[in-house]
Amino acid sequence: MDGEEVSWLTVRQVRTLWPEVGPVHETARIHGVRFRTDGADSAWGPHSTVRYHADDVRRVAPLLGAAPRRPSRRNGLAGFLALLLLLTLLIALITWAWQQSRSDVHNYWH
């Protein structure tokens, strides 16, 4: 790579080339796309930015256009955890209301 400039793309730029892909980083790793992580300090503390090799992203883009999108396991787990949290809150509310209805002293806010 003597004298050859390598261009790197951000996640947002990769999403424009891979519109049907959910988890960009996992897909890039599966398809052998080279990436680098740039670290920097900001007013809110250190952060990192992942950049992907532009030629590799363009090479993989036609392959991803033909492949159906696989559901992300993270989204399924997040949905399950959210449902579990809502169910727990609902049970707690029903239990509280039931206990309040059975008590002789009604403690309202006045």
PyMOL CGO cylinders between C-alpha atoms (Angstrom):
from pymol import cmd
from pymol.cgo import CYLINDER

trace = [
    CYLINDER, 0.00, 0.00, 0.00, 2.75, 2.41, -0.81, 0.3, 1, 1, 1, 1, 1, 1,
    CYLINDER, 2.75, 2.41, -0.81, 1.27, 5.86, -1.35, 0.3, 1, 1, 1, 1, 1, 1,
    CYLINDER, 1.27, 5.86, -1.35, -2.25, 4.46, -1.45, 0.3, 1, 1, 1, 1, 1, 1,
    CYLINDER, -2.25, 4.46, -1.45, -4.80, 6.23, 0.74, 0.3, 1, 1, 1, 1, 1, 1,
    CYLINDER, -4.80, 6.23, 0.74, -7.15, 3.90, 2.59, 0.3, 1, 1, 1, 1, 1, 1,
    CYLINDER, -7.15, 3.90, 2.59, -10.60, 5.28, 3.31, 0.3, 1, 1, 1, 1, 1, 1,
    CYLINDER, -10.60, 5.28, 3.31, -12.51, 4.28, 6.40, 0.3, 1, 1, 1, 1, 1, 1,
    CYLINDER, -12.51, 4.28, 6.40, -16.28, 4.55, 6.91, 0.3, 1, 1, 1, 1, 1, 1,
    CYLINDER, -16.28, 4.55, 6.91, -18.26, 5.25, 10.05, 0.3, 1, 1, 1, 1, 1, 1,
    CYLINDER, -18.26, 5.25, 10.05, -21.21, 3.11, 11.12, 0.3, 1, 1, 1, 1, 1, 1,
    CYLINDER, -21.21, 3.11, 11.12, -23.62, 5.69, 9.70, 0.3, 1, 1, 1, 1, 1, 1,
    CYLINDER, -23.62, 5.69, 9.70, -21.89, 5.56, 6.32, 0.3, 1, 1, 1, 1, 1, 1,
    CYLINDER, -21.89, 5.56, 6.32, -21.89, 1.75, 6.34, 0.3, 1, 1, 1, 1, 1, 1,
    CYLINDER, -21.89, 1.75, 6.34, -25.63, 1.73, 7.05, 0.3, 1, 1, 1, 1, 1, 1,
    CYLINDER, -25.63, 1.73, 7.05, -26.23, 3.67, 3.82, 0.3, 1, 1, 1, 1, 1, 1,
    CYLINDER, -26.23, 3.67, 3.82, -24.46, 0.91, 1.87, 0.3, 1, 1, 1, 1, 1, 1,
    CYLINDER, -24.46, 0.91, 1.87, -26.02, -1.92, 3.91, 0.3, 1, 1, 1, 1, 1, 1,
    CYLINDER, -26.02, -1.92, 3.91, -29.61, -0.72, 4.47, 0.3, 1, 1, 1, 1, 1, 1,
    CYLINDER, -29.61, -0.72, 4.47, -31.01, -4.16, 5.33, 0.3, 1, 1, 1, 1, 1, 1,
    CYLINDER, -31.01, -4.16, 5.33, -28.41, -4.98, 8.00, 0.3, 1, 1, 1, 1, 1, 1,
    CYLINDER, -28.41, -4.98, 8.00, -29.26, -4.64, 11.68, 0.3, 1, 1, 1, 1, 1, 1,
    CYLINDER, -29.26, -4.64, 11.68, -26.08, -5.13, 13.72, 0.3, 1, 1, 1, 1, 1, 1,
    CYLINDER, -26.08, -5.13, 13.72, -23.35, -3.60, 11.55, 0.3, 1, 1, 1, 1, 1, 1,
    CYLINDER, -23.35, -3.60, 11.55, -20.35, -4.67, 13.61, 0.3, 1, 1, 1, 1, 1, 1,
    CYLINDER, -20.35, -4.67, 13.61, -21.41, -8.31, 13.88, 0.3, 1, 1, 1, 1, 1, 1,
    CYLINDER, -21.41, -8.31, 13.88, -22.11, -8.48, 10.15, 0.3, 1, 1, 1, 1, 1, 1,
    CYLINDER, -22.11, -8.48, 10.15, -18.76, -6.88, 9.34, 0.3, 1, 1, 1, 1, 1, 1,
    CYLINDER, -18.76, -6.88, 9.34, -16.90, -9.39, 11.50, 0.3, 1, 1, 1, 1, 1, 1,
    CYLINDER, -16.90, -9.39, 11.50, -18.75, -12.34, 9.95, 0.3, 1, 1, 1, 1, 1, 1,
    CYLINDER, -18.75, -12.34, 9.95, -17.84, -11.21, 6.43, 0.3, 1, 1, 1, 1, 1, 1,
    CYLINDER, -17.84, -11.21, 6.43, -14.22, -10.37, 7.23, 0.3, 1, 1, 1, 1, 1, 1,
    CYLINDER, -14.22, -10.37, 7.23, -14.47, -6.60, 6.90, 0.3, 1, 1, 1, 1, 1, 1,
    CYLINDER, -14.47, -6.60, 6.90, -11.42, -4.90, 8.38, 0.3, 1, 1, 1, 1, 1, 1,
    CYLINDER, -11.42, -4.90, 8.38, -12.15, -2.34, 11.06, 0.3, 1, 1, 1, 1, 1, 1,
    CYLINDER, -12.15, -2.34, 11.06, -10.29, -0.09, 13.46, 0.3, 1, 1, 1, 1, 1, 1,
    CYLINDER, -10.29, -0.09, 13.46, -11.21, 1.62, 16.68, 0.3, 1, 1, 1, 1, 1, 1,
    CYLINDER, -11.21, 1.62, 16.68, -10.22, 5.24, 17.20, 0.3, 1, 1, 1, 1, 1, 1,
    CYLINDER, -10.22, 5.24, 17.20, -10.14, 6.45, 20.80, 0.3, 1, 1, 1, 1, 1, 1,
    CYLINDER, -10.14, 6.45, 20.80, -10.50, 10.07, 21.80, 0.3, 1, 1, 1, 1, 1, 1,
    CYLINDER, -10.50, 10.07, 21.80, -11.13, 12.16, 24.88, 0.3, 1, 1, 1, 1, 1, 1,
    CYLINDER, -11.13, 12.16, 24.88, -14.05, 14.53, 25.07, 0.3, 1, 1, 1, 1, 1, 1,
    CYLINDER, -14.05, 14.53, 25.07, -15.68, 16.72, 27.69, 0.3, 1, 1, 1, 1, 1, 1,
    CYLINDER, -15.68, 16.72, 27.69, -17.75, 13.70, 28.77, 0.3, 1, 1, 1, 1, 1, 1,
    CYLINDER, -17.75, 13.70, 28.77, -14.78, 11.35, 29.05, 0.3, 1, 1, 1, 1, 1, 1,
    CYLINDER, -14.78, 11.35, 29.05, -13.07, 8.91, 26.73, 0.3, 1, 1, 1, 1, 1, 1,
    CYLINDER, -13.07, 8.91, 26.73, -15.00, 7.40, 23.84, 0.3, 1, 1, 1, 1, 1, 1,
    CYLINDER, -15.00, 7.40, 23.84, -14.22, 5.28, 20.83, 0.3, 1, 1, 1, 1, 1, 1,
    CYLINDER, -14.22, 5.28, 20.83, -15.36, 5.29, 17.22, 0.3, 1, 1, 1, 1, 1, 1,
    CYLINDER, -15.36, 5.29, 17.22, -15.33, 2.18, 15.06, 0.3, 1, 1, 1, 1, 1, 1,
    CYLINDER, -15.33, 2.18, 15.06, -14.47, 2.66, 11.39, 0.3, 1, 1, 1, 1, 1, 1,
    CYLINDER, -14.47, 2.66, 11.39, -14.72, 0.07, 8.62, 0.3, 1, 1, 1, 1, 1, 1,
    CYLINDER, -14.72, 0.07, 8.62, -12.53, -0.41, 5.54, 0.3, 1, 1, 1, 1, 1, 1,
    CYLINDER, -12.53, -0.41, 5.54, -14.40, 1.12, 2.59, 0.3, 1, 1, 1, 1, 1, 1,
    CYLINDER, -14.40, 1.12, 2.59, -13.27, -1.42, -0.03, 0.3, 1, 1, 1, 1, 1, 1,
    CYLINDER, -13.27, -1.42, -0.03, -14.32, -4.33, 2.18, 0.3, 1, 1, 1, 1, 1, 1,
    CYLINDER, -14.32, -4.33, 2.18, -17.71, -2.75, 2.84, 0.3, 1, 1, 1, 1, 1, 1,
    CYLINDER, -17.71, -2.75, 2.84, -18.31, -2.27, -0.88, 0.3, 1, 1, 1, 1, 1, 1,
    CYLINDER, -18.31, -2.27, -0.88, -17.18, -5.85, -1.59, 0.3, 1, 1, 1, 1, 1, 1,
    CYLINDER, -17.18, -5.85, -1.59, -19.67, -7.28, 0.89, 0.3, 1, 1, 1, 1, 1, 1,
    CYLINDER, -19.67, -7.28, 0.89, -22.62, -5.01, -0.04, 0.3, 1, 1, 1, 1, 1, 1,
    CYLINDER, -22.62, -5.01, -0.04, -23.90, -7.15, -2.98, 0.3, 1, 1, 1, 1, 1, 1,
    CYLINDER, -23.90, -7.15, -2.98, -23.80, -10.27, -0.82, 0.3, 1, 1, 1, 1, 1, 1,
    CYLINDER, -23.80, -10.27, -0.82, -25.93, -8.63, 1.85, 0.3, 1, 1, 1, 1, 1, 1,
    CYLINDER, -25.93, -8.63, 1.85, -28.47, -7.33, -0.63, 0.3, 1, 1, 1, 1, 1, 1,
    CYLINDER, -28.47, -7.33, -0.63, -29.38, -10.88, -1.65, 0.3, 1, 1, 1, 1, 1, 1,
    CYLINDER, -29.38, -10.88, -1.65, -29.37, -12.38, 1.84, 0.3, 1, 1, 1, 1, 1, 1,
    CYLINDER, -29.37, -12.38, 1.84, -32.47, -12.02, 4.02, 0.3, 1, 1, 1, 1, 1, 1,
    CYLINDER, -32.47, -12.02, 4.02, -32.00, -10.10, 7.23, 0.3, 1, 1, 1, 1, 1, 1,
    CYLINDER, -32.00, -10.10, 7.23, -31.55, -12.31, 10.25, 0.3, 1, 1, 1, 1, 1, 1,
    CYLINDER, -31.55, -12.31, 10.25, -33.30, -11.16, 13.41, 0.3, 1, 1, 1, 1, 1, 1,
    CYLINDER, -33.30, -11.16, 13.41, -30.94, -9.86, 16.02, 0.3, 1, 1, 1, 1, 1, 1,
    CYLINDER, -30.94, -9.86, 16.02, -30.77, -11.86, 19.23, 0.3, 1, 1, 1, 1, 1, 1,
    CYLINDER, -30.77, -11.86, 19.23, -30.29, -8.66, 21.20, 0.3, 1, 1, 1, 1, 1, 1,
    CYLINDER, -30.29, -8.66, 21.20, -33.62, -7.22, 20.04, 0.3, 1, 1, 1, 1, 1, 1,
    CYLINDER, -33.62, -7.22, 20.04, -35.40, -10.43, 21.05, 0.3, 1, 1, 1, 1, 1, 1,
    CYLINDER, -35.40, -10.43, 21.05, -33.73, -10.42, 24.46, 0.3, 1, 1, 1, 1, 1, 1,
    CYLINDER, -33.73, -10.42, 24.46, -34.49, -6.73, 25.01, 0.3, 1, 1, 1, 1, 1, 1,
    CYLINDER, -34.49, -6.73, 25.01, -38.14, -7.31, 24.13, 0.3, 1, 1, 1, 1, 1, 1,
    CYLINDER, -38.14, -7.31, 24.13, -38.33, -10.26, 26.50, 0.3, 1, 1, 1, 1, 1, 1,
    CYLINDER, -38.33, -10.26, 26.50, -36.76, -8.28, 29.35, 0.3, 1, 1, 1, 1, 1, 1,
    CYLINDER, -36.76, -8.28, 29.35, -39.12, -5.36, 28.74, 0.3, 1, 1, 1, 1, 1, 1,
    CYLINDER, -39.12, -5.36, 28.74, -42.09, -7.73, 28.81, 0.3, 1, 1, 1, 1, 1, 1,
    CYLINDER, -42.09, -7.73, 28.81, -40.80, -9.33, 32.01, 0.3, 1, 1, 1, 1, 1, 1,
    CYLINDER, -40.80, -9.33, 32.01, -40.43, -5.89, 33.63, 0.3, 1, 1, 1, 1, 1, 1,
    CYLINDER, -40.43, -5.89, 33.63, -43.97, -4.88, 32.65, 0.3, 1, 1, 1, 1, 1, 1,
    CYLINDER, -43.97, -4.88, 32.65, -45.36, -8.16, 33.96, 0.3, 1, 1, 1, 1, 1, 1,
    CYLINDER, -45.36, -8.16, 33.96, -43.55, -7.67, 37.27, 0.3, 1, 1, 1, 1, 1, 1,
    CYLINDER, -43.55, -7.67, 37.27, -44.90, -4.13, 37.63, 0.3, 1, 1, 1, 1, 1, 1,
    CYLINDER, -44.90, -4.13, 37.63, -48.41, -5.30, 36.82, 0.3, 1, 1, 1, 1, 1, 1,
    CYLINDER, -48.41, -5.30, 36.82, -48.27, -8.07, 39.43, 0.3, 1, 1, 1, 1, 1, 1,
    CYLINDER, -48.27, -8.07, 39.43, -46.91, -5.62, 42.02, 0.3, 1, 1, 1, 1, 1, 1,
    CYLINDER, -46.91, -5.62, 42.02, -49.74, -3.17, 41.28, 0.3, 1, 1, 1, 1, 1, 1,
    CYLINDER, -49.74, -3.17, 41.28, -52.41, -5.87, 41.51, 0.3, 1, 1, 1, 1, 1, 1,
    CYLINDER, -52.41, -5.87, 41.51, -50.95, -7.15, 44.81, 0.3, 1, 1, 1, 1, 1, 1,
    CYLINDER, -50.95, -7.15, 44.81, -50.85, -3.63, 46.27, 0.3, 1, 1, 1, 1, 1, 1,
    CYLINDER, -50.85, -3.63, 46.27, -54.45, -2.93, 45.19, 0.3, 1, 1, 1, 1, 1, 1,
    CYLINDER, -54.45, -2.93, 45.19, -55.63, -6.23, 46.64, 0.3, 1, 1, 1, 1, 1, 1,
    CYLINDER, -55.63, -6.23, 46.64, -53.96, -5.55, 49.99, 0.3, 1, 1, 1, 1, 1, 1,
    CYLINDER, -53.96, -5.55, 49.99, -55.42, -2.05, 50.12, 0.3, 1, 1, 1, 1, 1, 1,
    CYLINDER, -55.42, -2.05, 50.12, -58.91, -3.36, 49.47, 0.3, 1, 1, 1, 1, 1, 1,
    CYLINDER, -58.91, -3.36, 49.47, -58.66, -5.91, 52.29, 0.3, 1, 1, 1, 1, 1, 1,
    CYLINDER, -58.66, -5.91, 52.29, -57.43, -3.51, 55.00, 0.3, 1, 1, 1, 1, 1, 1,
    CYLINDER, -57.43, -3.51, 55.00, -59.86, -1.87, 57.41, 0.3, 1, 1, 1, 1, 1, 1,
    CYLINDER, -59.86, -1.87, 57.41, -57.99, 1.43, 57.46, 0.3, 1, 1, 1, 1, 1, 1,
    CYLINDER, -57.99, 1.43, 57.46, -57.94, 3.15, 54.12, 0.3, 1, 1, 1, 1, 1, 1,
    CYLINDER, -57.94, 3.15, 54.12, -54.83, 5.27, 53.90, 0.3, 1, 1, 1, 1, 1, 1,
    CYLINDER, -54.83, 5.27, 53.90, -55.51, 7.77, 51.19, 0.3, 1, 1, 1, 1, 1, 1,
    CYLINDER, -55.51, 7.77, 51.19, -53.36, 10.81, 50.67, 0.3, 1, 1, 1, 1, 1, 1,
    CYLINDER, -53.36, 10.81, 50.67, -55.53, 13.19, 52.68, 0.3, 1, 1, 1, 1, 1, 1,
]
cmd.load_cgo(trace, "trace")
